[in-house]
Every structure is written in structure tokens, then in C-alpha cells.
């Protein structure tokens, strides 16, 4: 704690505050980027699963159409 008091007395409160805010903002931006990357990865996985489900449904509908066509 003495170190902080000495820094404030020698450099001044506004400079120390600006430096602390800079590092705080930098930390927050890094955390936000990590969260954004995780969310994007989850979105990509979800999109792939949805695409596979749509393809499966399309194949099922095609098979159903073929079966209905064969009965006539």
C-alpha cells in the first residue's frame, strides 16, 4: 500500500488513475473478445447441426415422396 501512496504523491492522482483505467479497459476488452470468440464457435457448431438436421429432413421428405409416388 505504501507503494501506491508513494506513486500517487510523486506522479499525481490523475496520471495514476489514467494508467489504472487503461489497464482495466484493456482487461475488459480482452475478456469480451474471448467471450465473443466462444459465442462465435457455439454459433458455428449450432449452424452445422441445423444444416445436418435440414438435410436429414429433406432426405426423409424425398423418400416419402418416392413412396407415395410408387403407390399410384
C-alpha distances in whole Angstrom, upper triangle without the diagonal:
4,5,5,6,9,10,11,13,14,15,16,15,18,17,14,15,19,17,15,18,20,19,19,23,23,22,24,27,27,27,30,32,32,33,36,37,37,39,41,42,43,45,47,48,49,51,53,54,55,57,58,59,61,63,64,65,67,69,70,71,73,75,76,77,79,80,81,83,85,87,88
4,5,5,6,9,10,10,12,14,15,15,18,17,14,16,19,18,17,20,22,21,21,25,25,25,27,30,30,30,33,35,35,36,39,40,40,42,44,45,46,48,50,51,52,54,56,57,58,60,62,63,64,66,67,69,70,72,73,75,76,78,79,81,82,84,85,87,88,90,92
4,5,5,6,9,10,11,12,13,13,16,15,12,15,17,15,14,18,19,18,19,22,23,22,25,27,27,28,31,32,32,34,36,37,38,40,42,43,44,46,48,49,50,52,54,55,56,58,59,61,62,64,65,67,68,70,71,73,74,76,77,79,80,82,83,85,86,88,90
4,5,5,6,9,10,10,11,10,13,12,9,11,14,13,11,15,17,16,16,20,20,20,22,25,25,26,28,30,31,32,34,36,36,38,40,41,42,44,46,47,48,50,52,53,54,56,58,59,60,62,64,65,66,68,69,71,73,74,75,77,79,80,81,83,85,86,88
4,5,5,6,9,10,10,10,13,13,10,13,16,15,14,17,19,19,19,23,24,23,25,28,29,29,31,33,34,35,37,39,40,41,43,45,46,47,49,50,52,53,55,56,58,60,61,62,64,66,67,68,70,72,73,74,76,77,78,80,82,83,84,86,88,89,91
4,5,5,6,8,9,11,14,13,11,14,16,15,15,19,20,20,21,24,24,25,27,29,30,31,33,35,35,37,39,40,41,43,45,46,47,49,51,52,53,55,57,58,59,61,63,64,65,67,68,70,71,73,74,76,77,79,80,82,83,85,86,88,89,91,93
4,5,5,6,7,9,11,10,8,11,13,12,12,15,16,16,18,21,21,22,24,26,27,28,30,31,32,34,36,37,38,40,42,43,45,46,48,49,50,52,54,55,56,58,60,61,62,64,66,67,68,70,72,73,74,76,77,79,81,82,83,85,87,88,90
4,6,5,5,5,9,8,6,9,12,11,12,15,16,17,18,20,21,22,24,26,27,28,30,32,33,34,36,38,39,40,42,44,45,46,48,50,51,52,54,55,56,58,60,61,62,64,66,67,68,71,72,73,75,76,77,79,81,82,83,85,87,88,90
4,6,6,8,11,11,10,12,15,15,15,18,20,20,21,24,25,26,28,30,31,32,34,35,37,38,40,41,43,44,46,47,49,50,52,53,54,56,58,59,60,62,64,65,66,68,70,71,72,74,75,77,78,80,81,82,84,86,87,88,90,92,94
4,6,9,11,10,10,13,15,14,16,18,19,20,22,24,25,26,28,30,30,32,34,35,36,38,40,41,43,44,46,47,49,50,52,53,55,56,58,59,60,62,64,65,66,68,70,71,72,74,76,77,78,80,81,83,84,86,87,88,91,92,94
4,7,8,6,7,10,11,11,13,15,16,17,19,21,22,23,25,26,28,29,31,32,34,35,37,38,40,41,43,44,46,47,49,50,52,53,55,56,57,59,61,62,63,65,67,68,69,71,73,74,75,77,78,79,81,83,84,85,88,89,91
4,6,6,7,9,10,11,13,15,16,17,19,20,22,23,25,26,28,29,31,32,34,35,36,38,40,41,42,44,46,47,49,50,51,53,55,56,57,59,61,62,63,65,67,68,69,71,72,73,75,77,78,79,81,83,83,85,87,89,90
4,6,5,6,9,10,10,12,14,16,16,18,20,21,22,24,26,27,28,30,32,33,34,36,38,39,40,42,43,44,46,48,49,50,52,54,55,56,58,59,60,63,64,65,66,69,70,71,72,74,75,76,79,80,81,82,85,86,88
4,6,5,6,9,10,10,12,14,15,16,18,20,21,22,24,26,26,28,30,31,32,34,36,37,38,40,42,42,44,46,47,48,51,52,53,54,57,58,58,61,62,63,64,67,68,69,70,73,73,74,77,78,79,80,83,84,85
4,5,5,6,9,10,11,13,14,15,17,18,20,21,23,25,26,27,29,30,31,33,35,36,37,39,41,42,43,45,46,47,50,51,52,53,56,57,58,60,62,62,64,66,67,68,70,72,73,74,76,78,78,80,82,84,85
4,5,5,6,9,10,11,12,14,15,17,18,20,21,23,24,26,27,29,30,32,33,35,36,38,39,41,42,44,45,46,48,50,51,52,55,56,57,59,60,61,63,65,66,67,69,71,72,73,75,77,77,79,81,83,84
4,5,5,6,8,10,10,12,14,15,16,18,20,21,22,24,26,27,28,30,32,33,34,36,37,38,40,42,43,44,46,48,49,50,52,53,54,57,58,59,60,63,64,65,67,69,69,71,73,74,75,76,79,80,82
4,5,5,6,9,10,10,12,14,15,16,18,20,21,22,24,26,27,28,30,31,32,35,36,37,39,41,42,43,45,46,47,49,51,52,53,55,57,58,59,61,62,63,65,67,68,69,71,73,73,75,77,79,80
4,5,5,6,9,10,11,12,14,15,17,19,20,21,23,25,26,27,29,30,32,33,35,36,38,40,41,42,44,45,46,48,50,51,52,54,56,57,58,60,62,63,64,66,67,68,70,72,73,74,76,78,80
4,5,5,6,9,10,11,12,14,15,17,18,20,21,23,24,26,27,29,30,32,33,35,36,38,39,41,42,44,45,47,49,50,51,53,54,55,57,59,60,61,63,65,66,67,69,71,71,73,75,77,78
4,6,5,6,8,10,10,12,14,15,16,18,20,21,22,24,26,27,28,30,31,32,34,36,37,38,40,42,43,44,46,47,48,51,52,53,54,57,58,59,61,63,63,65,67,68,69,70,73,74,76
4,5,5,6,9,10,11,12,14,15,16,19,20,21,23,25,26,27,29,30,31,33,35,36,37,39,41,42,43,45,46,47,49,51,52,53,55,57,58,59,61,62,63,65,67,68,69,72,73,75
4,5,5,6,9,10,11,12,14,15,17,18,20,21,23,24,26,27,29,30,32,33,35,36,38,39,41,42,44,45,46,48,50,51,52,54,56,57,58,60,61,63,65,66,67,69,71,72,74
4,5,5,6,9,10,11,12,14,16,17,18,20,21,23,24,26,27,29,30,32,33,35,37,38,39,41,43,44,45,47,48,49,51,53,54,55,57,59,60,61,63,65,65,67,69,71,72
4,5,5,6,9,10,10,12,14,15,16,18,20,21,22,24,26,27,28,30,31,32,35,36,37,38,41,42,43,45,46,47,49,51,52,53,55,57,58,59,61,62,63,65,67,69,70
4,5,5,6,9,10,11,13,14,15,17,19,20,21,23,25,26,27,29,30,31,33,35,36,37,39,41,42,44,45,46,48,50,51,52,54,56,57,58,60,62,63,64,66,68,69
4,6,5,6,9,10,11,13,14,16,17,19,20,21,23,24,26,28,29,30,32,33,35,36,38,39,41,42,44,45,47,49,50,51,53,55,56,57,59,60,61,63,65,67,68
4,5,5,6,9,10,11,12,14,15,16,18,20,21,22,24,26,27,28,30,32,33,34,36,37,39,41,42,43,45,47,48,49,51,53,53,55,57,58,59,61,63,64,66
4,5,5,6,9,10,10,12,14,15,16,18,20,21,22,24,25,26,29,30,31,33,35,36,37,39,41,42,43,45,46,47,49,51,52,53,55,57,58,59,61,63,64
4,5,5,6,9,10,11,13,14,15,17,19,20,21,23,24,26,27,29,30,32,33,35,36,38,39,41,42,44,45,47,48,50,51,52,54,56,57,58,60,62,64
4,5,5,6,9,10,11,12,14,16,17,18,20,21,23,24,26,27,29,30,32,33,35,36,38,39,41,43,44,45,47,48,49,51,53,54,55,57,59,60,62
4,5,5,6,9,10,10,12,14,15,16,18,20,21,22,24,26,27,28,30,31,32,34,36,37,38,41,42,43,45,46,47,49,51,52,53,55,57,58,60
4,5,5,6,9,10,10,12,14,15,16,18,20,21,23,24,25,27,29,30,31,33,35,36,37,39,41,42,43,45,46,47,49,51,52,53,55,57,59
4,5,5,6,9,10,11,12,14,15,17,18,20,21,23,24,26,27,29,30,32,33,35,36,38,39,41,42,44,45,47,48,50,51,53,54,56,58
4,5,5,6,9,10,11,12,14,15,16,18,20,21,22,24,26,27,28,30,32,33,34,36,37,39,41,42,43,45,47,48,49,51,53,54,56
4,5,5,6,9,10,10,12,14,15,16,18,20,21,22,24,26,27,28,30,31,33,35,36,37,39,41,42,43,45,46,47,49,51,53,54
4,5,5,6,9,10,11,12,14,15,17,19,20,21,23,24,26,27,29,30,32,33,35,36,38,39,41,42,44,45,47,48,50,52,53
4,5,5,6,9,10,11,12,14,16,17,18,20,21,23,24,26,27,29,30,32,33,35,36,38,39,41,42,44,45,47,48,50,52
4,5,5,6,9,10,10,12,14,15,16,18,20,21,22,24,26,27,28,30,31,33,34,36,37,39,40,42,43,45,46,48,50
4,5,5,6,9,10,10,12,14,15,16,18,20,21,23,24,26,27,29,30,31,33,35,36,37,39,41,42,43,45,47,48
4,5,5,6,9,10,11,12,14,15,17,19,20,21,23,25,26,27,29,30,32,33,35,36,38,39,41,42,44,46,48
4,5,5,6,9,10,11,12,14,15,16,18,20,21,23,24,26,27,29,30,32,33,35,36,38,39,40,42,44,46
4,5,5,6,9,10,10,12,14,15,16,18,20,21,22,24,26,27,28,30,31,33,34,36,37,39,41,42,44
4,5,5,6,9,10,11,12,14,15,17,18,20,21,23,24,26,27,29,30,31,33,35,36,37,39,41,43
4,5,5,6,9,10,11,12,14,15,17,19,20,21,23,25,26,27,29,30,32,33,35,36,38,40,42
4,5,5,6,9,10,11,12,14,15,16,18,20,21,22,24,26,27,28,30,32,33,34,36,38,40
4,5,5,6,9,10,10,12,14,15,16,18,20,21,22,24,26,27,29,30,31,33,35,36,38
4,5,5,6,9,10,11,12,14,15,17,18,20,21,23,24,26,27,29,30,32,33,35,37
4,5,5,6,9,10,11,12,14,15,17,18,20,21,23,24,26,27,29,30,32,34,36
4,5,5,6,9,10,11,12,14,15,16,18,20,21,22,24,26,27,28,30,32,34
4,5,5,6,9,10,10,12,14,15,16,18,20,21,23,24,26,27,29,31,32
4,5,5,6,9,10,11,12,14,15,17,18,20,21,23,24,26,27,29,31
4,5,5,6,9,10,11,12,14,15,16,18,20,21,22,24,26,27,29
4,5,5,6,9,10,10,12,14,15,16,18,20,21,22,24,26,28
4,5,5,6,9,10,10,12,14,15,17,18,20,21,23,25,26
4,5,5,6,9,10,11,12,14,15,17,18,20,21,23,25
4,5,5,6,9,10,10,12,14,15,16,18,20,21,23
4,5,5,6,9,10,10,12,14,15,16,18,20,22
4,5,5,6,9,10,11,12,14,15,17,19,21
4,5,5,6,9,10,11,12,14,15,17,19
4,5,5,6,9,10,10,12,14,16,17
4,5,5,6,9,10,10,12,15,16
4,5,5,6,9,10,11,13,15
4,5,5,6,8,10,11,13
4,5,5,6,9,10,11
4,5,5,6,9,10
4,5,5,7,9
4,5,5,7
4,6,6
4,6
4
